[in-house]
């Protein structure tokens, strides 16, 4: 859960496996899904700057 993924589903698959010491590693091609059902999180952001270091109108 984070401020970007509330009320959504995250899905991923394993495309390829190689190496290691597995005798018979068999992967499932189906996607693994996780439902994110938590409530919306409020985020407060503060931005400050040193006025002496700000150049306005420049490129």
HELIX and SHEET records of a PDB file:
HELIX    1   1 UNK A   51  UNK A   53  5                                   3    
SHEET    1   A 2 UNK A   8  UNK A  12  0                                        
SHEET    2   A 2 UNK A  32  UNK A  36 -1                                        
END                                                                             
